């Protein structure tokens, strides 16, 4: 039977508990020394210790543990050693042959000698790694080290990095964070060698301001081009809001600006993103919902975006938005603003801006025992520009809806009478001052929603037909920047259906929309989507949009996906007409997992209308504690700069490796690079 000695010690501020219980099969007391042998167990409120032998000195308060000493402190911290000495008075612990781990940390430590107090773990002749303990893929051996248990930052002196017992790097000092909490310091740099810009080096510097804010600086150098600095401030100001402010400037060398015919020698800008879900809601009541979203950008030219490591754009029109809404169960209130910067223009004085805009919407409601339902939408828009005509508009949209059903809800009928009113007040023109437009429309709908189980599948089907008839019209609005709903008389057909197998898995989805202009006697458009799931691994999808007005397909997208075991393969074709420009691409991508560690991948994309193409091939080696990727890529894509639009041809080798959680480096060796006008 186990014998027990109860040690009650007042250790104020101690890491260990004030009450310590020692259990063992054999216990002997000699003067001030208590010796315990055979299955020694030490228990307190904070830790559990097992050892072969234990000695406790009642005078010095030293607890010595021998043999296979295992200490579990809480549910996260574990140590194993051949010898441990704990002083319960000053809360210091000494170890020999220590193994230390903590569930909150990303690494483990092995130390020939070590000491632990309330704040630090200090080790000599030690090893640290995040790999498997037995035969780790990589490890850092060091003469002396200190782990700060409060900041979880590890300091190493005379450190050597070993990969499979092969030394690859020596550092007199090396320090890194061993947990996932935010820490100030240097982030992984970006290093790229390009023919046109020389060596590109970007060194992010990360600084934690407090728990709710941090800032990141990104100084960069392009040896043939110039120097720049970008920064980003991120913050959470309330439990319901957060924001991000970014800005930067890049200065071109005079020779590069002249060779590339750039508009500006300096490229600068500022970006603000902010969201808030509770500005005034606390003053109004829980039935209200609200939201503020700010996405604003100011820049002097598009190269500000191209030179940033994170922000990229291929569009010439940069849009800034401010949106706010407030709503309850019955009403919606909105306020908006839009500001445009057209980077393809020398001046934006004639670019039409939209600010402010206001909206009120009354949600669907009813009267006459809900036989008649209605909603209301009213909006105000202010369009403005320095050069050219602009205006203020006021719009109203009032639908009145009657709904009924027949044959025990088999067939549904809805009639909608819609009334529109638009008022426009022009400025900066002598030709016209005001215009208005009154209209109404009639909408008739018949639809049914069916479902039926069969022996081998389950089928759901929605069928609907809609007839839209414009009504009377009074007045006219002549400027095209004023948005109007001016649909012609038309007949619309809608069908969507699902097929499920006996296990309830979706096998086929089909959606068809057809628009027919009855007055002209011609089809206006049709949209067709089909998705077929052959089994759990193979699926096919096709989307097609046809415009009867332009007599052409505006969009055709086809895709085949194969995902089985180690293989993932996709084949797709995309055709798109946008603003009279034709885009026609075909591409394929494949990935094969050789085993749990190795993965090879490749992709090939063609623009069927032009010469440019893109392809890549590479492989990835993945382990729990490290990985690397090697890839060769050729890319030809359009690029918008302040000097105009060009096609950028790049081919190069990309190499990336990462030791987790130390970090890693990526290298981009551009073998060939040139630009041409398009």
C-alpha positions as CSV (number, residue, x, y, z in Angstrom):
1,X,0.0,0.0,0.0
2,X,1.3,3.5,-0.9
3,X,2.5,5.6,2.0
4,X,1.9,9.4,1.8
5,X,3.8,12.4,3.1
6,X,1.9,15.7,3.0
7,X,4.2,18.8,2.6
8,X,2.4,22.1,3.3
9,X,4.7,25.0,2.3
10,X,3.9,28.7,2.0
11,X,5.5,29.7,-1.2
12,X,3.9,33.0,-2.0
13,X,4.2,33.8,-5.8
14,X,5.6,30.4,-6.5
15,X,5.1,28.7,-9.9
16,X,4.3,25.5,-8.0
17,X,1.4,25.0,-5.5
18,X,1.7,25.8,-1.8
19,X,0.5,22.3,-1.0
20,X,2.5,19.4,-2.3
21,X,1.7,15.7,-1.8
22,X,4.3,13.0,-2.2
23,X,3.3,9.3,-2.6
24,X,5.7,6.4,-2.7
25,X,6.0,2.7,-1.7
26,X,9.0,3.4,0.6
27,X,9.4,6.6,2.6
28,X,12.2,7.3,5.2
29,X,12.9,10.4,7.2
30,X,16.4,11.2,8.4
31,X,16.6,14.5,10.4
32,X,15.4,17.2,7.9
33,X,15.7,14.9,4.8
34,X,12.7,12.9,3.6
35,X,13.6,10.1,1.1
36,X,11.0,8.4,-1.1
37,X,11.6,5.4,-3.4
38,X,9.7,3.1,-5.7
39,X,6.9,4.6,-7.8
40,X,7.3,8.2,-6.6
41,X,4.3,10.5,-7.4
42,X,4.3,14.2,-6.6
43,X,1.0,16.0,-6.9
44,X,-0.1,19.6,-6.5
45,X,-2.8,21.8,-7.9
46,X,-0.7,22.8,-10.8
47,X,1.5,19.8,-11.7
48,X,2.0,16.1,-11.6
49,X,5.4,14.5,-11.3
50,X,6.5,10.9,-11.5
51,X,10.1,9.7,-10.7
52,X,12.1,6.7,-9.5
53,X,13.3,8.5,-6.3
54,X,12.8,11.7,-4.5
55,X,14.5,13.7,-1.7
56,X,13.0,16.6,0.1
57,X,15.0,18.9,2.4
58,X,12.6,20.6,4.9
59,X,15.2,23.3,5.7
60,X,16.3,24.4,2.2
61,X,12.9,23.4,0.6
62,X,14.8,21.6,-2.2
63,X,12.9,18.7,-3.9
64,X,15.3,16.4,-5.8
65,X,14.0,13.9,-8.3
66,X,16.0,11.0,-9.8
67,X,15.6,8.5,-12.6
68,X,12.9,8.8,-15.3
69,X,11.5,12.2,-14.2
70,X,8.3,13.3,-15.9
71,X,6.6,16.6,-15.1
72,X,3.2,17.6,-16.4
73,X,2.3,21.2,-15.6
74,X,-1.2,22.0,-16.5
75,X,-2.4,20.4,-19.7
76,X,0.2,21.9,-22.0
77,X,3.8,21.9,-20.5
78,X,5.7,18.7,-20.3
79,X,9.3,17.9,-19.3
80,X,11.3,14.7,-19.1
81,X,14.8,14.5,-17.5
82,X,17.2,12.1,-15.7
83,X,17.5,14.6,-12.8
84,X,15.4,17.5,-11.5
85,X,15.9,19.8,-8.6
86,X,13.0,22.1,-7.6
87,X,13.4,24.8,-4.9
88,X,10.0,25.5,-3.6
89,X,11.1,28.7,-1.9
90,X,12.4,30.7,-4.9
91,X,10.7,28.6,-7.6
92,X,13.8,27.7,-9.6
93,X,14.3,24.3,-11.3
94,X,17.4,22.7,-12.6
95,X,17.6,19.7,-15.0
96,X,20.0,17.3,-16.5
97,X,19.2,15.7,-19.9
98,X,16.0,17.7,-20.3
99,X,13.3,17.3,-22.9
100,X,10.9,20.3,-22.9
101,X,7.7,20.8,-24.9
102,X,4.5,22.9,-24.7
103,X,1.4,22.6,-26.7
104,X,1.3,26.3,-27.3
105,X,4.8,26.3,-28.8
106,X,5.8,25.2,-32.3
107,X,9.1,23.6,-31.2
108,X,10.6,21.3,-28.6
109,X,13.9,21.6,-26.7
110,X,16.5,19.0,-25.7
111,X,19.2,20.3,-23.2
112,X,22.2,18.7,-21.6
113,X,21.7,21.1,-18.7
114,X,18.8,23.5,-18.1
115,X,17.2,25.8,-15.6
116,X,13.6,27.0,-15.5
117,X,12.2,29.8,-13.5
118,X,8.9,31.8,-13.7
119,X,10.1,33.6,-16.8
120,X,12.8,31.7,-18.6
121,X,13.9,28.3,-19.8
122,X,17.7,28.4,-20.0
123,X,19.7,25.6,-21.6
124,X,23.3,24.6,-22.5
125,X,24.5,22.3,-25.2
126,X,21.0,22.0,-26.6
127,X,18.9,21.2,-29.7
128,X,15.7,22.8,-30.9
129,X,13.4,21.6,-33.8
130,X,9.8,21.3,-34.8
131,X,10.2,18.0,-36.6
132,X,9.8,14.5,-35.1
133,X,11.9,14.0,-32.0
134,X,13.5,10.8,-33.4
135,X,15.7,11.5,-36.4
136,X,14.4,15.1,-37.1
137,X,14.7,16.4,-40.7
138,X,16.3,19.6,-39.4
139,X,17.5,20.9,-36.0
140,X,19.4,23.8,-34.6
141,X,22.2,22.9,-32.2
142,X,23.4,25.7,-29.9
143,X,25.8,26.2,-26.9
144,X,23.5,28.4,-24.9
145,X,19.9,29.4,-25.3
146,X,17.1,31.2,-23.5
147,X,13.4,30.9,-24.0
148,X,11.2,33.7,-22.7
149,X,8.1,32.0,-21.4
150,X,6.1,35.2,-21.4
151,X,6.9,36.4,-25.0
152,X,7.7,32.8,-26.3
153,X,10.8,34.2,-28.0
154,X,13.9,31.9,-28.2
155,X,17.4,33.4,-28.2
156,X,20.2,31.1,-29.4
157,X,24.0,31.7,-29.2
158,X,26.6,29.8,-31.3
159,X,23.8,28.2,-33.3
160,X,24.3,25.7,-36.1
161,X,21.6,24.6,-38.5
162,X,21.7,20.9,-39.4
163,X,19.7,19.2,-42.1
164,X,19.8,15.4,-41.6
165,X,22.9,15.7,-39.4
166,X,24.7,17.8,-42.1
167,X,25.7,21.3,-41.0
168,X,24.5,23.9,-43.5
169,X,24.7,27.3,-41.6
170,X,26.4,28.9,-38.6
171,X,25.0,31.9,-36.8
172,X,26.7,33.5,-33.7
173,X,23.2,34.6,-32.7
174,X,19.8,33.6,-33.9
175,X,16.4,34.5,-32.4
176,X,12.8,33.7,-33.4
177,X,9.3,33.4,-32.1
178,X,8.1,29.9,-31.3
179,X,4.4,30.5,-31.2
180,X,1.7,31.9,-33.5
181,X,1.1,35.1,-31.6
182,X,2.0,38.4,-33.3
183,X,5.6,39.6,-32.7
184,X,7.5,42.6,-33.9
185,X,10.4,41.9,-36.2
186,X,11.6,41.3,-39.7
187,X,9.3,39.2,-42.0
188,X,10.4,37.0,-44.9
189,X,12.1,39.2,-47.6
190,X,11.3,39.1,-51.3
191,X,14.3,38.7,-53.6
192,X,13.8,38.7,-57.4
193,X,16.4,39.2,-60.2
194,X,14.9,40.8,-63.3
195,X,16.6,41.9,-66.5
196,X,14.7,45.2,-66.8
197,X,14.7,46.2,-63.2
198,X,17.8,44.5,-61.8
199,X,17.8,43.1,-58.3
200,X,14.6,43.6,-56.5
201,X,14.7,43.3,-52.7
202,X,11.8,44.0,-50.4
203,X,12.3,43.7,-46.6
204,X,9.0,43.8,-44.7
205,X,9.3,45.2,-41.1
206,X,6.5,44.2,-38.8
207,X,5.7,46.1,-35.6
208,X,3.0,45.2,-33.1
209,X,1.5,48.4,-31.6
210,X,-0.8,46.7,-29.2
211,X,-3.4,43.9,-29.1
212,X,-5.6,45.8,-31.6
213,X,-3.1,47.4,-34.0
214,X,0.0,46.7,-36.0
215,X,1.9,48.3,-38.7
216,X,4.1,47.0,-41.5
217,X,6.8,48.9,-43.4
218,X,8.1,47.6,-46.7
219,X,11.2,49.4,-48.0
220,X,12.2,48.2,-51.4
221,X,15.0,48.6,-53.9
222,X,15.1,47.9,-57.6
223,X,18.7,48.4,-58.5
224,X,18.1,49.6,-62.1
225,X,14.9,51.4,-61.4
226,X,14.7,53.2,-58.1
227,X,13.7,53.0,-54.4
228,X,10.4,53.0,-52.6
229,X,8.6,52.6,-49.3
230,X,5.2,51.2,-48.7
231,X,3.4,50.8,-45.3
232,X,0.2,49.3,-44.0
233,X,-1.5,50.1,-40.7
234,X,-4.1,47.5,-39.5
235,X,-6.3,48.1,-36.5
236,X,-9.5,47.0,-34.6
237,X,-11.0,50.0,-32.9
238,X,-14.2,48.4,-31.5
239,X,-15.5,44.8,-31.3
240,X,-17.7,45.6,-34.3
241,X,-15.2,47.5,-36.6
242,X,-11.8,47.2,-38.1
243,X,-9.7,49.0,-40.7
244,X,-6.6,49.2,-42.8
245,X,-4.6,52.2,-44.1
246,X,-2.0,51.7,-46.7
247,X,0.3,54.2,-48.5
248,X,3.6,54.4,-50.3
249,X,5.9,56.2,-52.7
250,X,8.4,55.1,-55.3
251,X,11.0,57.2,-56.9
252,X,12.2,56.3,-60.4
253,X,15.7,56.8,-61.7
254,X,15.8,59.4,-64.4
255,X,17.4,56.9,-66.9
256,X,14.6,54.4,-66.3
257,X,11.8,56.9,-66.6
258,X,13.3,58.1,-69.9
259,X,13.8,54.6,-71.3
260,X,10.3,53.5,-70.4
261,X,8.6,56.8,-71.3
262,X,6.8,57.0,-67.9
263,X,4.5,59.9,-67.1
264,X,5.8,60.5,-63.6
265,X,9.1,60.2,-61.8
266,X,7.4,59.5,-58.5
267,X,4.4,57.2,-58.0
268,X,2.5,57.6,-54.7
269,X,-0.9,56.8,-53.3
270,X,-3.1,56.1,-50.3
271,X,-5.7,53.4,-49.6
272,X,-8.2,53.2,-46.8
273,X,-10.4,50.2,-46.0
274,X,-12.7,50.3,-43.0
275,X,-15.8,48.4,-41.9
276,X,-18.1,49.0,-38.9
277,X,-21.3,47.1,-38.0
278,X,-22.4,49.3,-35.0
279,X,-22.1,53.0,-35.4
280,X,-25.5,54.1,-34.0
281,X,-27.3,50.7,-33.5
282,X,-26.7,50.8,-29.7
283,X,-28.7,54.0,-29.5
284,X,-31.6,52.7,-31.7
285,X,-32.4,49.2,-30.5
286,X,-31.6,45.6,-31.3
287,X,-34.1,45.4,-34.1
288,X,-31.8,47.6,-36.3
289,X,-28.9,46.4,-38.5
290,X,-26.3,48.7,-39.9
291,X,-23.1,48.7,-41.7
292,X,-20.4,51.1,-42.9
293,X,-17.9,50.1,-45.6
294,X,-15.1,52.4,-46.9
295,X,-12.8,51.3,-49.7
296,X,-11.1,54.4,-50.9
297,X,-7.9,54.9,-53.1
298,X,-6.0,57.9,-54.2
299,X,-3.0,57.6,-56.5
300,X,-1.2,59.8,-59.0
301,X,-0.8,56.9,-61.6
302,X,-1.3,53.2,-61.9
303,X,2.4,52.4,-61.2
304,X,1.7,53.0,-57.5
305,X,-0.3,49.8,-57.6
306,X,2.0,47.8,-59.8
307,X,5.1,48.5,-57.6
308,X,3.4,47.4,-54.4
309,X,4.0,43.8,-53.2
310,X,0.3,43.2,-52.4
311,X,-1.8,45.6,-54.5
312,X,-2.0,44.8,-58.3
313,X,-4.4,46.0,-61.0
314,X,-5.0,45.5,-64.6
315,X,-7.8,48.0,-64.9
316,X,-7.4,51.7,-65.8
317,X,-10.4,52.8,-63.7
318,X,-9.8,52.9,-60.0
319,X,-13.0,53.2,-58.0
320,X,-13.4,54.4,-54.4
321,X,-16.6,53.6,-52.5
322,X,-18.2,54.6,-49.2
323,X,-21.4,52.7,-48.4
324,X,-23.6,52.9,-45.3
325,X,-26.9,51.3,-44.5
326,X,-29.4,51.1,-41.6
327,X,-32.4,48.8,-41.6
328,X,-35.1,47.3,-39.4
329,X,-37.8,44.8,-40.2
330,X,-39.7,47.2,-42.4
331,X,-37.3,49.9,-43.7
332,X,-33.9,50.2,-45.3
333,X,-31.9,53.5,-45.5
334,X,-28.7,53.8,-47.5
335,X,-26.1,56.5,-48.2
336,X,-23.3,55.9,-50.8
337,X,-20.5,57.7,-52.6
338,X,-18.3,56.7,-55.6
339,X,-15.2,58.4,-56.8
340,X,-13.4,57.4,-60.0
341,X,-9.8,57.9,-61.1
342,X,-9.1,57.0,-64.8
343,X,-5.4,56.3,-64.9
344,X,-5.4,56.3,-68.7
345,X,-6.3,60.0,-68.8
346,X,-4.0,62.9,-68.3
347,X,-6.8,64.8,-66.4
348,X,-9.9,63.5,-64.6
349,X,-11.9,66.7,-64.9
350,X,-14.4,65.2,-67.3
351,X,-14.7,61.9,-65.3
352,X,-18.2,61.6,-63.9
353,X,-18.4,61.1,-60.1
354,X,-21.3,59.9,-58.0
355,X,-21.6,61.5,-54.6
356,X,-23.6,61.6,-52.5
357,X,-26.4,59.1,-53.2
358,X,-29.3,58.2,-50.8
359,X,-31.8,55.3,-50.9
360,X,-34.9,54.4,-49.0
361,X,-36.5,51.1,-49.4
362,X,-39.8,49.8,-47.9
363,X,-39.7,46.1,-47.6
364,X,-42.6,44.0,-48.9
365,X,-45.8,44.6,-47.0
366,X,-49.4,44.0,-47.7
367,X,-53.0,45.2,-47.3
368,X,-56.5,43.8,-47.9
369,X,-55.5,40.7,-45.9
370,X,-52.3,40.5,-47.8
371,X,-54.0,39.9,-51.1
372,X,-52.1,43.0,-52.4
373,X,-48.5,43.4,-51.6
374,X,-46.3,46.4,-52.2
375,X,-42.8,47.8,-51.7
376,X,-41.2,51.2,-52.3
377,X,-37.8,52.2,-53.5
378,X,-36.7,55.9,-53.6
379,X,-33.3,57.1,-54.4
380,X,-31.3,60.4,-54.9
381,X,-28.1,60.6,-57.0
382,X,-25.7,63.5,-57.4
383,X,-23.5,63.2,-60.5
384,X,-20.6,65.7,-60.7
385,X,-17.6,66.6,-62.8
386,X,-15.5,69.8,-63.4
387,X,-15.9,69.7,-67.2
388,X,-19.2,68.8,-68.9
389,X,-22.8,68.4,-68.0
390,X,-23.8,66.8,-64.7
391,X,-27.0,66.4,-62.8
392,X,-29.0,65.5,-59.7
393,X,-31.6,62.8,-60.0
394,X,-34.6,61.6,-57.9
395,X,-36.1,58.2,-58.7
396,X,-39.2,56.3,-57.4
397,X,-40.1,52.6,-58.0
398,X,-43.5,51.3,-56.6
399,X,-44.5,47.7,-57.4
400,X,-48.0,46.5,-56.5
401,X,-48.3,42.7,-56.4
402,X,-51.3,40.3,-56.5
403,X,-50.6,36.6,-55.9
404,X,-52.9,33.6,-55.9
405,X,-52.7,29.8,-56.5
406,X,-54.8,27.2,-58.2
407,X,-55.3,23.4,-58.1
408,X,-54.3,23.0,-54.5
409,X,-51.1,25.1,-54.9
410,X,-50.1,23.2,-58.0
411,X,-50.1,26.4,-60.2
412,X,-49.2,29.9,-58.9
413,X,-50.1,33.2,-60.5
414,X,-48.7,36.7,-59.8
415,X,-49.5,40.1,-61.3
416,X,-47.3,43.1,-60.7
417,X,-48.2,46.6,-61.6
418,X,-45.1,48.8,-61.4
419,X,-45.0,52.6,-61.3
420,X,-41.7,54.5,-62.1
421,X,-41.0,58.2,-61.7
422,X,-37.6,59.9,-62.6
423,X,-36.7,63.6,-62.2
424,X,-33.4,65.1,-63.4
425,X,-32.0,68.6,-62.6
426,X,-29.0,69.5,-64.9
427,X,-26.1,71.7,-64.2
428,X,-23.2,73.3,-66.2
429,X,-25.3,73.5,-69.4
430,X,-27.4,76.1,-71.1
431,X,-29.3,73.7,-73.3
432,X,-31.6,72.1,-70.7
433,X,-32.4,72.6,-67.1
434,X,-34.8,69.8,-66.1
435,X,-36.3,66.5,-67.4
436,X,-38.7,64.0,-66.1
437,X,-40.0,60.6,-67.0
438,X,-43.2,58.8,-65.8
439,X,-43.8,55.1,-66.7
440,X,-45.6,52.1,-65.6
441,X,-45.4,48.4,-66.5
442,X,-47.4,45.2,-66.2
443,X,-45.9,41.8,-65.3
444,X,-47.8,38.5,-65.4
445,X,-46.2,35.3,-64.0
446,X,-47.3,31.7,-63.9
447,X,-45.1,29.1,-62.2
448,X,-45.0,25.7,-60.5
449,X,-42.6,24.0,-58.2
450,X,-42.7,20.2,-58.4
451,X,-40.8,17.2,-56.9
452,X,-41.2,13.5,-57.3
453,X,-39.4,10.4,-56.2
454,X,-38.6,7.6,-58.7
455,X,-37.3,4.1,-58.3
456,X,-33.6,5.1,-59.0
457,X,-33.6,8.9,-58.5
458,X,-35.3,11.9,-57.1
459,X,-36.4,14.9,-59.3
460,X,-37.2,18.5,-58.5
461,X,-38.5,20.9,-61.2
462,X,-39.4,24.6,-61.3
463,X,-41.1,25.9,-64.4
464,X,-42.1,29.5,-64.8
465,X,-43.3,31.9,-67.6
466,X,-43.4,35.7,-67.3
467,X,-44.9,38.3,-69.6
468,X,-43.6,41.8,-69.2
469,X,-45.5,44.6,-70.9
470,X,-44.4,48.3,-70.8
471,X,-47.2,50.7,-70.0
472,X,-47.8,54.4,-70.7
473,X,-44.9,56.8,-70.7
474,X,-44.7,60.6,-70.3
475,X,-41.6,62.7,-70.6
476,X,-38.0,61.9,-71.6
477,X,-34.5,61.8,-70.2
478,X,-31.8,62.3,-72.8
479,X,-28.5,61.9,-71.0
480,X,-27.1,58.3,-71.0
481,X,-25.3,58.6,-67.6
482,X,-28.7,58.7,-65.9
483,X,-29.6,55.1,-65.1
484,X,-33.1,54.1,-66.3
485,X,-35.0,50.8,-66.3
486,X,-36.3,50.7,-69.9
487,X,-37.0,47.0,-70.7
488,X,-38.9,46.3,-73.8
489,X,-42.0,44.0,-74.1
490,X,-40.9,40.5,-73.6
491,X,-41.8,36.9,-72.7
492,X,-39.5,35.1,-70.3
493,X,-39.2,31.4,-69.6
494,X,-37.4,30.0,-66.6
495,X,-36.6,26.4,-65.7
496,X,-34.3,24.8,-63.2
497,X,-34.2,21.2,-62.1
498,X,-32.2,18.8,-59.9
499,X,-31.7,15.1,-60.1
500,X,-30.5,13.2,-57.0
501,X,-29.6,9.5,-56.7
502,X,-31.0,7.2,-54.1
503,X,-28.3,8.2,-51.6
504,X,-29.3,11.9,-51.9
505,X,-26.2,13.0,-53.8
506,X,-26.7,15.5,-56.6
507,X,-26.2,14.0,-60.1
508,X,-27.5,16.7,-62.5
509,X,-28.3,20.4,-62.3
510,X,-29.9,22.3,-65.1
511,X,-30.9,26.0,-65.3
512,X,-32.4,27.6,-68.4
513,X,-33.5,31.2,-68.9
514,X,-35.0,32.3,-72.2
515,X,-36.0,35.9,-73.2
516,X,-38.2,36.6,-76.2
517,X,-39.0,40.1,-77.4
518,X,-42.6,39.8,-78.5
519,X,-42.8,43.2,-80.3
520,X,-39.8,42.5,-82.5
521,X,-40.6,38.8,-82.8
522,X,-37.0,37.7,-81.9
523,X,-35.2,36.1,-79.1
524,X,-33.5,38.5,-76.8
525,X,-31.2,36.1,-74.9
526,X,-30.9,32.8,-73.3
527,X,-28.7,31.5,-70.5
528,X,-28.1,27.9,-70.0
529,X,-26.2,26.1,-67.2
530,X,-25.7,22.4,-67.0
531,X,-23.6,20.6,-64.4
532,X,-23.3,16.8,-64.4
533,X,-21.7,14.8,-61.5
534,X,-20.7,11.5,-63.1
535,X,-19.5,10.1,-59.8
536,X,-17.7,11.4,-56.7
537,X,-14.6,12.1,-58.7
538,X,-15.7,13.4,-62.1
539,X,-17.9,16.4,-62.9
540,X,-18.7,18.4,-66.0
541,X,-20.0,22.0,-66.3
542,X,-21.1,24.2,-69.1
543,X,-22.4,27.8,-69.0
544,X,-23.6,29.6,-72.1
545,X,-25.1,33.1,-72.6
546,X,-26.4,34.2,-76.0
547,X,-27.5,37.7,-76.9
548,X,-30.2,37.9,-79.5
549,X,-29.8,41.6,-79.8
550,X,-26.2,41.3,-80.9
551,X,-26.7,37.8,-82.5
552,X,-23.7,36.3,-80.7
553,X,-22.6,34.3,-77.7
554,X,-21.4,36.7,-74.9
555,X,-20.1,33.9,-72.7
556,X,-19.3,30.2,-73.0
557,X,-17.5,28.4,-70.2
558,X,-16.8,24.7,-70.1
559,X,-15.0,22.8,-67.4
560,X,-14.1,19.2,-66.7
561,X,-12.8,18.2,-63.2
562,X,-11.2,15.0,-62.1
563,X,-10.4,14.5,-58.5
564,X,-9.5,10.9,-57.5
565,X,-6.9,9.8,-55.0
566,X,-3.6,11.2,-55.9
567,X,-4.8,12.9,-59.1
568,X,-6.4,16.3,-59.6
569,X,-6.9,17.4,-63.2
570,X,-8.9,20.3,-64.7
571,X,-9.6,21.2,-68.3
572,X,-11.5,24.4,-69.1
573,X,-12.4,26.7,-71.9
574,X,-13.6,30.3,-71.5
575,X,-15.0,32.5,-74.2
576,X,-16.2,36.1,-73.3
577,X,-17.3,39.2,-75.2
578,X,-16.8,42.3,-73.1
579,X,-17.1,45.8,-74.4
580,X,-16.7,44.5,-78.0
581,X,-13.4,42.8,-77.0
582,X,-13.2,39.0,-77.5
583,X,-11.5,36.8,-74.9
584,X,-10.9,33.2,-75.8
585,X,-8.8,31.0,-73.5
586,X,-8.2,27.3,-73.0
587,X,-6.3,25.8,-70.2
588,X,-5.5,22.7,-68.2
589,X,-3.9,22.1,-64.8
590,X,-2.8,18.8,-63.2
591,X,-1.5,17.8,-59.8
592,X,-0.2,14.4,-58.7
593,X,0.6,13.4,-55.2
594,X,3.4,10.9,-55.5
595,X,3.2,10.2,-51.8
596,X,2.5,12.1,-48.6
597,X,5.6,14.2,-49.2
598,X,6.0,14.8,-52.9
599,X,3.7,16.5,-55.2
600,X,4.2,17.4,-58.9
601,X,2.1,19.9,-60.8
602,X,1.8,21.7,-64.1
603,X,-0.4,23.9,-66.1
604,X,-0.9,25.2,-69.6
605,X,-3.0,28.2,-70.8
606,X,-3.5,29.6,-74.3
607,X,-5.2,32.7,-75.6
608,X,-6.7,31.4,-78.8
609,X,-7.0,34.9,-80.3
610,X,-3.4,36.0,-79.7
611,X,0.1,34.7,-79.4
612,X,0.5,35.0,-75.6
613,X,0.5,31.8,-73.6
614,X,1.3,30.8,-70.0
615,X,2.7,27.5,-68.7
616,X,4.3,26.2,-65.6
617,X,5.7,23.0,-64.2
618,X,7.2,22.1,-60.8
619,X,7.1,20.1,-57.7
620,X,6.6,20.5,-54.0
621,X,8.2,18.6,-51.1
622,X,6.1,18.8,-48.0
623,X,6.9,17.7,-44.5
624,X,5.3,18.6,-41.2
625,X,8.2,20.9,-40.2
626,X,9.5,22.1,-43.6
627,X,8.7,22.3,-47.3
628,X,10.1,23.6,-50.5
629,X,8.9,24.2,-54.1
630,X,10.7,24.4,-57.4
631,X,8.9,25.7,-60.4
632,X,9.6,26.9,-64.0
633,X,7.0,29.4,-65.3
634,X,6.5,31.3,-68.5
635,X,3.9,34.1,-68.4
636,X,2.8,36.6,-71.0
637,X,0.2,39.1,-69.8
638,X,-1.0,42.6,-70.4
639,X,0.3,45.3,-68.0
640,X,-0.9,48.8,-67.6
641,X,1.7,51.4,-66.6
642,X,1.8,55.2,-66.6
643,X,3.6,54.9,-69.9
644,X,0.8,53.0,-71.6
645,X,-0.3,49.4,-72.0
646,X,2.2,46.7,-72.9
647,X,2.5,42.9,-72.9
648,X,5.1,41.6,-70.4
649,X,6.9,38.4,-71.3
650,X,8.5,36.6,-68.4
651,X,10.1,33.2,-68.0
652,X,12.0,32.1,-64.9
653,X,12.7,29.6,-62.2
654,X,11.0,30.1,-58.9
655,X,12.4,28.4,-55.7
656,X,10.7,28.6,-52.3
657,X,11.6,26.9,-49.0
658,X,10.3,27.2,-45.5
659,X,11.4,25.8,-42.1
660,X,8.4,25.9,-39.8
661,X,8.1,28.1,-37.7
662,X,11.4,29.8,-38.5
663,X,10.2,31.1,-41.9
664,X,11.6,30.8,-45.3
665,X,12.8,32.5,-48.5
666,X,11.5,32.6,-52.0
667,X,13.7,33.4,-55.0
668,X,12.6,34.4,-58.5
669,X,15.3,34.0,-61.2
670,X,13.9,35.6,-64.3
671,X,15.7,34.0,-67.2
672,X,14.1,36.1,-69.9
673,X,12.0,39.3,-69.7
674,X,10.8,41.8,-72.3
675,X,7.9,44.1,-72.9
676,X,6.1,45.1,-76.1
677,X,3.3,47.5,-76.9
678,X,-0.1,46.1,-77.6
